[in-house]
Amino acid sequence: MIMEEYENCIVKFGKFRGYTYKYVAENHFIYVMHTYHKNKNIEEEFRQYLKEYLFLDPTKDPLLNNAWYQDPRAEVLQRLDLEPNLFEEEDSDEDEESDEEEEDLESVTTSKLTKQEYISKLDQELIKEQGADLIIGKSFGNNMYLLLPEVVNSALALHKKFLENRRSDMRYIELGIPSKVITRYWVTCKTPNIEKTPGYKLLTGKWMLFFDRINENEFGLTDFDIRFQLLRDNITNLNIIFKVSTRRPSPTSSSDRTGEKRNIIRKATPRLVRKNIW
């Protein structure tokens, strides 16, 4: 279904009978959330419209056209929830809290590859082009766990695009426009030097501000951006630390439009090749 074809259709039953699908979706968002997620007894066409309104097709989002994870070569990284970053540590903000489970080391495949065989499976041209020392594994106890060769090759191919995406994101983070950040799942905001405030009582919020982050006003800001900037500009008086979602689609969201998060438990996915230290 193409959503635009149905936005002027009329709701046939229920509280908003006689209103267009578009009017209900844009003006009664709480109703939309509860209707789609909880009310199964609504007309199928309206339900399908609400689904497409809440869960946007990332391939049709112009802001995500150049996102590294939209590239077909990112399939293995997306499946294993990895970033194409083999050369440096992850951003400190993203390390503060992580939704990833620890590696399921018992279910990884034991590799019989020698060092030379492993290296031969990596894309030699990309390695030369990148010109940097690869971080291809992690040490746990007396064992080295190496990233699968296909994971390394995918990360090598997409590393430059990932860095370009992240550089663009930094500008939007500085401007306080999280709706245009595409590489992170969230942006963290906290009071400067909050820990040094005498007698402070820290209030924390993990996810905040569930407003429309898609529709923009004449200044290029969404409702979500406006609320975020208001809270950020007054955070000194609030003594809180919080984070908000970004434009990047998340598998744990109950709505791509607002980034509101579902409470689900993700099972750790095997993603490493086990190999004794060479």
C-alpha angles and dihedrals in degrees: 000000000000105000095215090062091062105035093096095047115117125245106242102195142028137020096338099040110157096025123109120255089242094052093051093046096049099039105034105040097157089055090049092052093049093042096052097040100036113016109075095169099081131106111284096231092054091047091052090051091051090049092054090045092054099036108045123200103248091205088065095048107099091202090063097046092105098034111131093230092058089065113101089230089065094069096104093044092048092049092052095039094240132144121230091244116121099147109059144020119279119258112283092233091060092046093056092075126008132186093203120109118229116270115282093232095173093063100047121112117257108234123218093190120125119227091259093049091050094049091047090061091059121091102263095194092054091047091054092045094051093049096198140109109268123228098213103160151009133239120234114178108310095341133084116217111205127202113247112264092241089055092052092047092049091049091048091052094049102035096098093048089048091054092047090051091049094049090053090048093056091063092052092046091053091048092048097243105133093166088076097047108108109172101057128057091218145011120223122217128186141161112273111255090357092156090058094056108113112245094356120164109212118223116192134193121188100199123012141166110041102191133134108290096179111059112072131203124224090282094055094253127127126215086256093056093048093052092044092053092048091052094042092050091051098039093104089070094043104054096213140133118212143155133215133202123254137212092278109109111244126205088216097056123108088204130023088200095064103015092231109167130236120219102241135142116232118207116231112255122221106245108152137078112228116227134157114247111278 
